[in-house]
Amino acid sequence: MAAVPDAFQRLWTPHRAVYIEQGRAGEGRGQKDDCPFCVAPTLPDEDALIVARGRTAFVLLNLYPYNNGHLLVCPYRHVALYDEATDEEAAEMTALTRTAMGVLRTVAHCDGFNIGMNQGEIAGAGVAAHLHQHIVPRWASDSNFFPIIARTKAITQLLGETRRLVTEAWPHESRVRPA
């Protein structure tokens, strides 16, 4: 019933409607020529939220982060599953993940990380057709009343500011452009 209250507080985010509508149409999930992880490297780094580029993989901020500094590591090549990645792609994804962890510890002063991949739609991948690994920084103090009682997550920094800090702290020798 519409007038019956529930336990959820509402955080209104109308800007996400475009993402939802594209998902309904099967767009933006890597199923067509609109794969966000294939498009991102063709854009200027700032527009795509890219913080580092390697030879076979790159790192960008998640447009819809779970926490401040939530990064994604993706191969340039459009592959869906980890076992479809080449040895070089898998090794570079690992190296970029390790560098990202050090950078996030420096700029975000995080206490730990959630790192993982959801492989396939059934496993929860939002963009199931293009392999990507999540790096989510965590803090001992991020379990406050907001997510526990209010069921709300606070993101305290704009994506552009987070990107600037991460990019500036990224080691210069790791900023290799693809050939």
Sine and cosine of phi, psi and omega as CSV:
sin_phi,cos_phi,sin_psi,cos_psi,sin_omega,cos_omega
0.00,0.00,0.63,-0.78,-0.10,-0.99
-0.90,0.43,-0.55,0.84,-0.09,-1.00
-1.00,-0.06,0.04,1.00,-0.03,-1.00
-1.00,0.06,0.86,-0.51,0.00,-1.00
-0.94,0.34,0.47,-0.88,0.09,-1.00
-0.82,-0.57,-0.11,-0.99,-0.08,-1.00
-1.00,0.09,-0.01,1.00,-0.09,-1.00
-0.99,-0.10,0.70,-0.71,0.22,-0.98
-1.00,0.03,0.48,-0.88,-0.03,-1.00
-0.96,-0.28,0.78,-0.63,0.12,-0.99
-0.94,-0.35,0.95,-0.30,-0.12,-0.99
-0.97,0.24,0.85,-0.52,0.00,-1.00
-0.73,-0.68,0.95,0.32,-0.05,-1.00
-0.88,0.47,-0.38,0.92,0.01,-1.00
-0.89,0.45,-0.34,0.94,0.01,-1.00
-0.98,0.19,-0.13,0.99,-0.03,-1.00
-0.86,0.51,-0.60,0.80,0.02,-1.00
-0.88,0.48,-0.71,0.71,0.02,-1.00
-0.87,0.50,-0.69,0.72,-0.01,-1.00
-0.91,0.41,-0.72,0.69,-0.01,-1.00
-0.90,0.44,-0.65,0.76,0.04,-1.00
-0.89,0.46,-0.64,0.77,0.02,-1.00
-0.89,0.46,-0.64,0.77,0.04,-1.00
-0.88,0.47,-0.59,0.81,-0.02,-1.00
-0.99,0.12,0.02,1.00,-0.03,-1.00
0.98,0.18,0.18,0.98,-0.02,-1.00
-1.00,-0.05,0.38,-0.92,0.07,-1.00
0.95,0.31,0.17,0.99,0.01,-1.00
-0.93,-0.37,0.15,0.99,0.03,-1.00
0.99,0.11,0.17,0.99,-0.04,-1.00
-1.00,0.10,-0.41,0.91,-0.04,-1.00
-0.86,-0.50,-0.39,-0.92,0.04,-1.00
-0.99,0.14,0.29,0.96,-0.05,-1.00
-0.91,-0.41,0.43,0.90,0.00,-1.00
-0.86,0.51,0.87,-0.49,-0.04,-1.00
-0.88,0.47,-0.46,0.89,-0.01,-1.00
-0.99,0.11,-0.27,0.96,0.15,-0.99
-1.00,0.05,-0.56,0.83,0.00,-1.00
-0.96,0.28,-0.65,0.76,-0.11,-0.99
-0.77,0.64,-0.75,0.67,-0.04,-1.00
-0.92,0.39,-0.24,0.97,0.02,-1.00
-1.00,0.07,-0.18,0.98,-0.02,-1.00
-0.99,-0.13,0.29,-0.96,0.15,-0.99
-0.86,0.51,0.60,-0.80,-0.08,-1.00
-0.80,0.60,-0.67,0.74,-0.03,-1.00
-0.90,0.44,-0.66,0.75,0.01,-1.00
-0.92,0.38,-0.59,0.81,-0.04,-1.00
-1.00,0.03,-0.07,1.00,-0.05,-1.00
0.91,0.42,0.43,0.90,0.04,-1.00
-0.97,0.24,0.73,-0.68,0.02,-1.00
-0.96,-0.29,-0.39,0.92,0.01,-1.00
-0.37,-0.93,0.57,-0.83,0.06,-1.00
-0.83,-0.56,0.72,-0.69,0.11,-0.99
-0.95,-0.33,-0.24,-0.97,0.02,-1.00
-0.97,0.23,-0.64,0.77,-0.06,-1.00
-0.86,-0.51,-0.11,0.99,-0.05,-1.00
-0.51,-0.86,0.28,-0.96,-0.01,-1.00
-0.60,-0.80,0.22,-0.98,-0.03,-1.00
-0.82,-0.57,0.72,-0.69,0.05,-1.00
-0.62,-0.78,0.34,-0.94,0.08,-1.00
-0.96,0.27,0.58,-0.82,0.12,-0.99
-0.95,0.30,0.78,-0.62,0.00,-1.00
-0.90,0.43,-0.46,0.89,0.02,-1.00
-0.82,-0.57,0.97,0.26,-0.17,-0.99
-0.95,0.32,0.54,-0.84,0.16,-0.99
-0.98,0.21,-0.53,0.85,0.02,-1.00
-0.56,-0.83,0.29,-0.96,0.12,-0.99
-0.84,0.55,0.68,-0.73,0.05,-1.00
0.99,0.12,0.18,0.98,0.01,-1.00
-0.90,0.43,0.92,-0.39,-0.04,-1.00
-0.95,-0.31,0.38,-0.93,0.10,-1.00
-0.81,-0.58,0.65,-0.76,0.08,-1.00
-0.91,-0.42,0.83,-0.55,-0.10,-0.99
-0.75,-0.66,0.59,-0.81,0.19,-0.98
-0.97,0.24,0.46,-0.89,0.09,-1.00
-0.92,0.40,-0.63,0.78,-0.06,-1.00
-0.94,0.35,0.65,-0.76,-0.03,-1.00
-0.99,0.16,1.00,-0.05,0.09,-1.00
-0.78,-0.62,0.50,-0.87,-0.11,-0.99
-1.00,-0.04,-0.60,0.80,-0.18,-0.98
-0.86,-0.52,0.46,-0.89,-0.04,-1.00
-0.86,0.51,-0.61,0.79,-0.02,-1.00
-0.97,0.23,-0.05,1.00,0.12,-0.99
-1.00,-0.05,-0.21,0.98,0.03,-1.00
-0.95,0.31,0.54,-0.84,0.09,-1.00
-0.95,0.30,0.25,-0.97,0.07,-1.00
-0.86,0.51,-0.63,0.77,0.00,-1.00
-0.90,0.43,-0.69,0.73,0.02,-1.00
-0.89,0.45,-0.72,0.69,-0.01,-1.00
-0.89,0.45,-0.66,0.75,0.01,-1.00
-0.91,0.41,-0.66,0.75,0.00,-1.00
-0.94,0.34,-0.59,0.81,0.08,-1.00
-0.87,0.50,-0.64,0.77,0.05,-1.00
-0.90,0.43,-0.72,0.69,0.00,-1.00
-0.89,0.45,-0.68,0.73,0.02,-1.00
-0.91,0.41,-0.60,0.80,0.05,-1.00
-0.89,0.45,-0.70,0.71,0.00,-1.00
-0.89,0.45,-0.69,0.73,0.04,-1.00
-0.90,0.44,-0.69,0.72,0.00,-1.00
-0.86,0.52,-0.64,0.77,0.02,-1.00
-0.88,0.48,-0.71,0.71,0.02,-1.00
-0.90,0.44,-0.67,0.75,0.02,-1.00
-0.90,0.44,-0.71,0.71,-0.01,-1.00
-0.91,0.42,-0.59,0.81,0.08,-1.00
-0.89,0.46,-0.59,0.81,-0.01,-1.00
-0.95,0.31,-0.76,0.64,-0.13,-0.99
-1.00,0.03,-0.48,0.88,-0.08,-1.00
-0.95,-0.31,-0.18,0.98,0.03,-1.00
0.81,0.59,0.68,0.74,-0.03,-1.00
-0.98,0.17,0.36,-0.93,-0.05,-1.00
-0.99,-0.16,-0.26,0.96,-0.03,-1.00
-0.15,-0.99,-0.10,-0.99,-0.07,-1.00
-0.56,-0.83,0.50,-0.86,0.34,-0.94
-0.96,-0.28,0.83,-0.55,0.01,-1.00
-0.80,-0.60,0.77,-0.63,-0.01,-1.00
-0.08,-1.00,0.15,-0.99,0.01,-1.00
-0.76,-0.65,0.72,-0.69,0.16,-0.99
-0.99,-0.17,0.91,-0.41,-0.10,-0.99
-0.98,-0.22,0.95,-0.32,0.00,-1.00
1.00,-0.04,0.45,-0.89,0.00,-1.00
-0.86,0.51,-0.63,0.78,-0.04,-1.00
-0.89,0.46,-0.42,0.91,0.01,-1.00
-1.00,-0.04,0.02,1.00,0.07,-1.00
0.99,-0.17,0.17,0.99,0.02,-1.00
-0.95,0.32,0.83,-0.56,0.06,-1.00
-0.96,0.29,-0.56,0.83,0.09,-1.00
-0.87,-0.50,0.99,0.14,-0.15,-0.99
-0.95,0.32,-0.42,0.91,-0.11,-0.99
-1.00,0.09,-0.13,0.99,0.00,-1.00
-0.76,-0.65,0.89,-0.46,-0.01,-1.00
-0.81,0.59,0.71,-0.71,0.10,-0.99
-0.38,-0.93,0.57,-0.82,0.00,-1.00
-0.92,-0.39,0.71,-0.70,0.03,-1.00
-1.00,0.00,0.65,-0.76,0.17,-0.99
-0.82,-0.58,0.95,-0.31,-0.06,-1.00
-0.92,-0.39,0.92,-0.38,0.04,-1.00
-0.94,0.35,0.56,-0.83,0.00,-1.00
-0.74,-0.67,0.50,-0.87,0.00,-1.00
-0.81,-0.58,0.54,-0.84,0.04,-1.00
-0.85,0.53,-0.50,0.87,-0.06,-1.00
-1.00,-0.09,0.15,0.99,-0.06,-1.00
-1.00,0.04,0.07,1.00,0.10,-1.00
-0.98,-0.18,0.94,0.35,0.00,-1.00
-0.99,-0.16,-0.23,-0.97,-0.07,-1.00
-0.94,0.35,-0.39,0.92,-0.04,-1.00
-0.83,0.55,-0.89,0.46,-0.03,-1.00
-0.96,0.29,-0.49,0.87,-0.09,-1.00
-0.98,0.20,-0.76,0.65,-0.06,-1.00
-0.99,-0.17,-0.73,0.68,-0.07,-1.00
-0.99,0.10,-0.15,0.99,-0.01,-1.00
0.79,0.62,0.70,0.71,-0.02,-1.00
-0.71,-0.70,0.62,-0.78,0.04,-1.00
-0.93,-0.37,0.79,-0.61,0.01,-1.00
-0.99,-0.14,0.82,-0.58,0.12,-0.99
-0.96,-0.27,0.90,-0.43,-0.23,-0.97
-0.99,-0.11,0.07,1.00,-0.06,-1.00
-0.62,-0.78,0.65,-0.76,0.04,-1.00
-0.93,0.37,0.53,-0.85,-0.03,-1.00
-0.85,0.53,-0.64,0.77,0.00,-1.00
-0.88,0.48,-0.65,0.76,0.03,-1.00
-0.93,0.37,-0.69,0.73,0.04,-1.00
-0.87,0.49,-0.71,0.71,0.00,-1.00
-0.87,0.50,-0.70,0.72,-0.01,-1.00
-0.86,0.50,-0.73,0.68,-0.02,-1.00
-0.90,0.44,-0.71,0.71,-0.02,-1.00
-0.92,0.40,-0.70,0.71,-0.01,-1.00
-0.89,0.46,-0.70,0.72,0.00,-1.00
-0.90,0.43,-0.52,0.85,-0.02,-1.00
-1.00,0.05,-0.21,0.98,-0.03,-1.00
-0.92,0.40,0.74,-0.67,-0.01,-1.00
-0.85,0.52,0.74,-0.68,-0.05,-1.00
-0.87,0.49,-0.59,0.81,-0.02,-1.00
-0.93,0.36,-0.25,0.97,0.02,-1.00
-1.00,-0.06,-0.04,1.00,-0.06,-1.00
-1.00,-0.02,0.83,0.56,-0.03,-1.00
-0.99,0.12,0.76,-0.65,0.07,-1.00
-0.99,0.13,0.54,-0.84,0.03,-1.00
-0.90,0.44,0.53,-0.85,-0.03,-1.00
-0.96,0.27,0.00,0.00,0.00,0.00
